[in-house]
Amino acid sequence: MSKSSRPNPARVVADAEVLAADLFGDESARTALDHVRAHDWVELVASEELLEETESLVASLADVDLATDHRTRLEAECVAVEHPPEDHPALASAYRGRAAHLLTFDDRLTSAKAGLTLQPRVAVSIRDPAAFAQLFDPESLYEAVVGETYDGPDADPRE
């Protein structure tokens, strides 16, 4: 695998349920995505299809105005990627965006069987947000990705 095709350990995809759960204050989703937002060198990756799915989910749970505002915020925060529209939005975003991490509540994606099926095709760590939050080590990741000493978070995750 060439260096340009390897996943970037500082890139994260959150599926629509996790993005919506973060908006509605779910503790595990909020904690996991706060790790991303607290470090400007960690990037959230999403496709148009993933943003559409998230917007639709938020609209069904709350209202259209909140869904539109949330999508606008996500568009400003995310690294945009493209993939064929028939692909799974979160998996395809991870693959096309070379993300090393995919956050999901979907047991079908976090199962051992899914890991065995996906790993030969997509080099991504698929975890529940709580597991990601517990394992996220910004100090060692920063030193590996940036090559400098980690000075702590560089952004307010709630702004």
ROMARVO-446065 format. One record per residue: residue number from 1; residue in one letter; y, x, z of N, C-alpha, C in turn. Coordinates in steps of 0.1 Angstrom, whole numbers, plus 5000, padded with zeros to 4 digits. Example, Ala and Ser with C-alpha at 12.3 -4.5 7.8 and 13.67 -1.06 7.14 Angstrom:
- 1_A_4943_5132_5078_4955_5123_5078_4967_5132_5078
- 2_S_4978_5128_5071_4989_5137_5071_5000_5129_5079
This chain:
- 1_M_4988_5009_5000_5000_5000_5000_5012_5009_5000
- 2_S_5021_5007_4990_5033_5015_4989_5043_5011_5001
- 3_K_5052_5021_5004_5061_5018_5014_5070_5006_5011
- 4_S_5073_5004_4999_5082_4992_4995_5074_4979_4996
- 5_S_5061_4979_4996_5053_4966_4997_5048_4964_5012
- 6_R_5050_4974_5020_5046_4972_5034_5055_4962_5041
- 7_P_5050_4954_5051_5059_4945_5058_5069_4953_5067
- 8_N_5080_4947_5068_5091_4953_5076_5089_4948_5091
- 9_P_5086_4957_5100_5084_4952_5114_5096_4946_5121
- 10_A_5108_4947_5114_5120_4941_5120_5123_4928_5113
- 11_R_5114_4922_5105_5116_4910_5099_5106_4899_5104
- 12_V_5112_4887_5107_5105_4876_5113_5107_4863_5105
- 13_V_5096_4856_5104_5097_4842_5099_5093_4833_5110
- 14_A_5100_4822_5111_5096_4811_5120_5094_4799_5112
- 15_D_5083_4792_5114_5081_4780_5106_5090_4769_5110
- 16_A_5090_4758_5102_5099_4747_5104_5098_4741_5119
- 17_E_5086_4740_5124_5084_4734_5137_5091_4743_5148
- 18_V_5090_4756_5146_5095_4766_5156_5111_4766_5154
- 19_L_5116_4765_5142_5130_4765_5140_5136_4752_5146
- 20_A_5129_4741_5145_5134_4728_5151_5132_4729_5166
- 21_A_5121_4734_5171_5119_4734_5185_5130_4743_5192
- 22_D_5134_4754_5185_5145_4762_5191_5157_4754_5192
- 23_L_5161_4746_5182_5173_4738_5182_5172_4728_5194
- 24_F_5161_4722_5196_5159_4712_5207_5156_4718_5220
- 25_G_5157_4731_5222_5156_4738_5235_5142_4741_5240
- 26_D_5132_4741_5231_5119_4745_5235_5119_4759_5241
- 27_E_5114_4761_5253_5116_4774_5259_5109_4786_5251
- 28_S_5097_4784_5246_5090_4795_5239_5097_4798_5226
- 29_A_5101_4788_5219_5107_4790_5206_5121_4796_5208
- 30_R_5128_4791_5218_5142_4797_5221_5141_4811_5225
- 31_T_5131_4815_5234_5130_4829_5238_5126_4838_5227
- 32_A_5117_4834_5219_5112_4842_5207_5124_4844_5198
- 33_L_5131_4834_5194_5142_4835_5184_5154_4842_5190
- 34_D_5156_4841_5204_5167_4849_5210_5164_4863_5208
- 35_H_5152_4868_5208_5149_4882_5206_5154_4886_5192
- 36_V_5153_4877_5182_5157_4880_5169_5173_4880_5168
- 37_R_5179_4870_5174_5193_4869_5174_5200_4879_5182
- 38_A_5194_4885_5192_5200_4895_5201_5201_4909_5195
- 39_H_5195_4910_5183_5194_4924_5177_5198_4922_5162
- 40_D_5209_4928_5159_5214_4926_5145_5205_4934_5135
- 41_W_5196_4942_5139_5187_4950_5131_5174_4943_5129
- 42_V_5172_4931_5136_5160_4923_5134_5165_4911_5125
- 43_E_5157_4908_5115_5161_4898_5105_5152_4886_5105
- 44_L_5158_4874_5105_5151_4862_5103_5150_4859_5088
- 45_V_5138_4856_5082_5136_4854_5068_5133_4840_5066
- 46_A_5138_4834_5055_5134_4820_5052_5137_4817_5037
- 47_S_5129_4809_5031_5131_4804_5017_5138_4791_5017
- 48_E_5142_4787_5006_5149_4774_5004_5139_4763_5008
- 49_E_5126_4764_5005_5116_4754_5009_5115_4753_5024
- 50_L_5115_4764_5031_5114_4764_5045_5126_4758_5052
- 51_L_5137_4761_5046_5150_4755_5052_5150_4740_5049
- 52_E_5145_4735_5037_5144_4721_5034_5134_4714_5044
- 53_E_5123_4720_5046_5113_4715_5055_5119_4713_5069
- 54_T_5126_4724_5074_5132_4723_5087_5143_4712_5088
- 55_E_5151_4712_5078_5162_4701_5077_5155_4687_5078
- 56_S_5145_4685_5070_5138_4672_5070_5132_4669_5084
- 57_L_5126_4679_5090_5120_4677_5104_5131_4673_5114
- 58_V_5142_4681_5114_5153_4678_5123_5159_4664_5121
- 59_A_5161_4661_5108_5166_4647_5105_5157_4636_5110
- 60_S_5144_4638_5109_5134_4628_5114_5134_4627_5129
- 61_L_5137_4638_5136_5137_4638_5151_5151_4635_5157
- 62_A_5161_4637_5149_5175_4635_5155_5183_4627_5145
- 63_D_5192_4633_5137_5199_4627_5127_5203_4636_5116
- 64_V_5208_4631_5105_5211_4639_5093_5222_4649_5096
- 65_D_5232_4645_5103_5243_4654_5106_5239_4667_5113
- 66_L_5231_4665_5124_5225_4676_5131_5217_4685_5122
- 67_A_5208_4678_5114_5200_4686_5105_5208_4694_5095
- 68_T_5218_4688_5090_5227_4696_5080_5234_4707_5087
- 69_D_5239_4705_5099_5246_4716_5106_5236_4727_5110
- 70_H_5224_4724_5114_5214_4734_5117_5210_4742_5105
- 71_R_5208_4735_5094_5205_4742_5081_5216_4752_5077
- 72_T_5229_4747_5078_5240_4756_5075_5240_4769_5084
- 73_R_5237_4767_5097_5237_4779_5106_5225_4788_5102
- 74_L_5214_4782_5099_5202_4790_5095_5205_4798_5082
- 75_E_5211_4791_5072_5214_4798_5059_5223_4810_5062
- 76_A_5232_4809_5071_5241_4820_5074_5234_4832_5081
- 77_E_5223_4828_5089_5216_4838_5097_5205_4845_5089
- 78_C_5199_4838_5080_5186_4842_5074_5188_4851_5062
- 79_V_5178_4860_5060_5176_4867_5047_5169_4857_5038
- 80_A_5175_4853_5027_5169_4843_5018_5159_4850_5008
- 81_V_5148_4843_5007_5137_4847_4997_5133_4836_4989
- 82_E_5127_4839_4977_5122_4829_4968_5107_4830_4967
- 83_H_5101_4818_4965_5087_4818_4962_5084_4805_4954
- 84_P_5072_4805_4948_5068_4792_4941_5068_4780_4950
- 85_P_5074_4769_4945_5075_4757_4954_5062_4752_4960
- 86_E_5051_4754_4953_5039_4749_4958_5033_4758_4970
- 87_D_5038_4769_4972_5033_4778_4983_5037_4772_4997
- 88_H_5029_4776_5007_5032_4773_5021_5046_4779_5024
- 89_P_5056_4772_5028_5069_4777_5030_5070_4789_5040
- 90_A_5063_4788_5051_5064_4799_5061_5056_4811_5056
- 91_L_5044_4809_5052_5036_4820_5048_5042_4827_5036
- 92_A_5047_4819_5026_5053_4825_5014_5066_4833_5018
- 93_S_5073_4827_5027_5086_4834_5031_5082_4848_5037
- 94_A_5071_4848_5046_5067_4861_5052_5063_4871_5041
- 95_Y_5055_4866_5032_5050_4875_5021_5061_4880_5012
- 96_R_5069_4871_5007_5080_4874_4998_5091_4882_5005
- 97_G_5093_4880_5018_5103_4886_5025_5098_4899_5032
- 98_R_5086_4902_5030_5080_4914_5036_5081_4914_5052
- 99_A_5080_4902_5058_5081_4900_5072_5068_4904_5079
- 100_A_5069_4911_5090_5057_4915_5097_5052_4905_5107
- 101_H_5061_4895_5110_5058_4885_5120_5061_4871_5115
- 102_L_5052_4862_5118_5053_4847_5115_5051_4840_5128
- 103_L_5061_4832_5132_5060_4824_5144_5056_4810_5141
- 104_T_5046_4804_5147_5042_4791_5144_5034_4785_5156
- 105_F_5035_4772_5157_5027_4764_5167_5014_4760_5161
- 106_D_5012_4762_5148_5001_4757_5141_4988_4765_5144
- 107_D_4979_4758_5151_4966_4765_5155_4958_4769_5143
- 108_R_4960_4762_5132_4952_4766_5120_4956_4780_5115
- 109_L_4969_4784_5117_4974_4797_5112_4972_4808_5123
- 110_T_4971_4804_5136_4969_4814_5146_4955_4817_5150
- 111_S_4946_4809_5143_4931_4811_5146_4926_4824_5141
- 112_A_4915_4828_5147_4908_4841_5142_4904_4839_5127
- 113_K_4899_4827_5124_4894_4824_5111_4905_4826_5101
- 114_A_4917_4821_5104_4929_4822_5095_4933_4837_5094
- 115_G_4932_4844_5105_4935_4858_5104_4926_4866_5095
- 116_L_4913_4863_5095_4903_4869_5087_4906_4866_5072
- 117_T_4910_4853_5070_4912_4849_5056_4925_4854_5050
- 118_L_4935_4855_5058_4948_4859_5053_4951_4874_5053
- 119_Q_4945_4881_5062_4949_4896_5063_4946_4904_5051
- 120_P_4936_4901_5043_4934_4909_5030_4945_4906_5020
- 121_R_4952_4894_5022_4962_4890_5012_4977_4892_5017
- 122_V_4979_4890_5030_4992_4890_5036_4991_4898_5049
- 123_A_4998_4909_5049_4999_4917_5061_5009_4912_5071
- 124_V_5006_4902_5079_5016_4896_5088_5009_4892_5101
- 125_S_5016_4894_5112_5011_4890_5125_5015_4876_5127
- 126_I_5006_4867_5129_5009_4853_5131_5006_4849_5145
- 127_R_5017_4845_5152_5016_4843_5166_5024_4830_5170
- 128_D_5019_4824_5181_5027_4814_5188_5040_4821_5193
- 129_P_5051_4813_5193_5064_4819_5198_5063_4825_5212
- 130_A_5055_4819_5221_5054_4825_5235_5047_4839_5234
- 131_A_5037_4840_5226_5030_4853_5225_5039_4863_5219
- 132_F_5047_4860_5209_5056_4869_5203_5066_4873_5213
- 133_A_5072_4864_5220_5082_4867_5230_5077_4877_5241
- 134_Q_5065_4875_5245_5058_4883_5255_5056_4897_5250
- 135_L_5052_4898_5237_5048_4911_5231_5060_4919_5225
- 136_F_5071_4912_5222_5082_4919_5215_5088_4930_5224
- 137_D_5088_4942_5218_5093_4954_5225_5104_4960_5217
- 138_P_5116_4956_5219_5127_4960_5211_5129_4975_5211
- 139_E_5127_4981_5223_5129_4996_5224_5120_5004_5215
- 140_S_5107_5002_5215_5099_5009_5206_5100_5005_5192
- 141_L_5103_4993_5189_5105_4988_5175_5118_4995_5170
- 142_Y_5129_4995_5178_5141_5001_5173_5139_5016_5170
- 143_E_5132_5023_5179_5130_5037_5176_5122_5039_5164
- 144_A_5112_5030_5161_5104_5032_5149_5111_5028_5136
- 145_V_5119_5017_5137_5126_5012_5125_5139_5020_5122
- 146_V_5147_5022_5132_5160_5028_5131_5160_5043_5133
- 147_G_5151_5047_5141_5150_5061_5144_5159_5067_5154
- 148_E_5165_5059_5162_5174_5063_5172_5170_5057_5186
- 149_T_5177_5062_5196_5175_5057_5209_5180_5043_5211
- 150_Y_5172_5034_5216_5176_5020_5218_5186_5018_5230
- 151_D_5198_5012_5227_5208_5010_5237_5208_4996_5242
- 152_G_5199_4988_5238_5198_4974_5243_5203_4964_5232
- 153_P_5203_4951_5235_5207_4941_5226_5221_4943_5221
- 154_D_5224_4940_5209_5238_4942_5203_5244_4929_5199
- 155_A_5239_4918_5203_5245_4905_5199_5241_4895_5210
- 156_D_5250_4885_5211_5247_4874_5220_5239_4864_5212
- 157_P_5226_4861_5217_5217_4852_5210_5222_4838_5209
- 158_R_5231_4834_5217_5235_4820_5218_5248_4817_5211
- 159_E_5254_4827_5204_5266_4825_5196_5264_4819_5183
